[in-house]
């Protein structure tokens, strides 16, 4: 097809293009701009002013116009009160500019209050044509308004989604072989490509204390239309490391200093931004080799969503060997806190192949979520219907459902029980032929269960007699040699009132 538009007009803006995936207005628009272009506007620019109030952290514009059938084309760009913020020509119908990221074609940075100008250019419009246009504008006033770089779920419907929650690239200390074979900073796309090759549904890129990678994630998300890219960062302190997931907002990391005298300061900022925190590799030693790798920060565990029970760097010693986070996690569970156990590869070399440890997706965190989107994945992590596939397979499954007295609880859920009450526990599996279940937690001695090996795809019902006490029960899967294959999450038990 012959194109009538020229420089800056890569495609007619009527096709939503890549930016349709990048902005996610959550409410009715704040402003609507409207006008009409005619042949008198051909080869000219019109700057349409609009006011941005104080306290805005992101601006989203959705643009549409009529006359495309007559080959009219309107190009698009924007200026803030201080500087030019970008030009997408005719290739995007929606864009966002925010403090730490922006739709490709546009520049991230502070959002100054005052008069902004939508730049409209007209490379094509016929003598008798008219092209009415409308620009809808949203102002993001809270970091909680950010719902991810993909505007809509990449897959609808509830299911099990597989991902890696701990990854590093050239934006912090990731390195890999360059063209010459010499090692150098590893570009972020090497990590996303490795994750896509593993068939992962989501990843969180968690650079140390920086947000510079969020712009790259915003650019890559439309290309990865089967994999959610979650903005994260590893809050790296001298008292521990933790992943902040799901927000692009600024967060302090200088724990113990005036900016963040206590961990609560950081958690206040994270909660205000709508993110969640997961404590990383708490079982590792902390010292000269890696200051802060172990967790020593004074912590209100009721504000923590998850603990990295299995870190890819520790897998060379086994999932339960030196450095494992499982005992640390279980100690907090025994103290009465409800924390989701997760895994993360801690990959620093995107293309590291299997079976090497710390390859992308090894281990894999598998989350039951309502759909494949950032909000649903984060909600699934909070809810705790999660298991860790230690070997990072493509298809192993562990789902646990407990019922008693009309109650139903999945992993992460709660049952309130009377002494002597019988609990039916259904364990659904896939990909574990030859493996067997194992029990952990204060309630493991209450199980009435044999543990012969599972057949492929087997679902088995186990029984437990409640003693009416508070506690938790976790069901794992181990291979024939006793090695941990799948790490489950607890079902919490409470006395019935």
Secondary structure, 3 states (H helix, E strand, C coil): CCCCCCCCCCCCCCCCCHHHHCCCCCCCCCEEEEEEEEHHHCCCEEEEEEEECCCCCEEEEEEEECCHHHCCEEEEEEECCCCEEEEEECCCCEEEEECCCECCCECCCCCCCEEEEEEEEEEECCCCCEEEEEEEEEEECCHHHCCCCCCCCCECCCEEEEEEEEECCCCCCCEEECCCCCEEECCHHHHHHHHHHCCCCEEEEEEECCCCHHHHHHHHHCCCCCCEEEEEEEEEECCEEEEEECCCCCCCCCECCCCECCHHHHHHHHHHCCCEEEECCCCCCCCCCCCCCCCCCCCCHHHCCEEEEEEHHHHHHCCCCCCCCHHHHHHHHHCCCCCEEEEECCECCCCCCCCCCCCCCCCEEEEEECCECHHHHHHHHHHCCEEEECCCCCCCEEEEEEEECCEEEECCCEEEECCCCEEEEEEEEECCCCCEEEEECCCHHHEECCCCCCCCCCEEEEEEECCCCCEEEEEEEECCCCCEEEECCCEEEEECC
